[in-house]
């Protein structure tokens, strides 16, 4: 889901600001504002690796993949698409424990 991609982005960004993720708080109980620390943990439900992977896996893109090839089409999309939401590239930056929940029957999100 797009929410999962945004959660990965935010958790990765906050992880750079905190050396010890177990002692930093992401949400201040006093005023409800985000603080300067990494989240204690991250739970992702049915998130995608990147928007480009979702597009290439969609059945409407299959003819384009067949005609142009997956690598050429991927390269074209990456050079022209502004918001790729590359969760797969960012998730290694998260210093907190991560739980990923995803079903095996999901045919929409790879």
Number of C-alpha atoms within 10 A of each C-alpha: 14 13 13 20 24 15 18 27 20 15 24 21 16 22 23 15 14 17 12 13 21 15 12 18 16 20 16 12 9 6 7 9 10 14 14 16 23 29 25 19 15 17 12 17 13 18 20 23 21 19 21 20 15 16 17 18 16 14 13 10 14 14 10 14 17 10 10 11 12 15 10 13 18 16 11 11 16 14 9 9 10 8 10 15 19 18 20 12 12 17 17 10 15 22 22 17 12 14 11 11 10 14 9 6 7 9 11 12 19 17
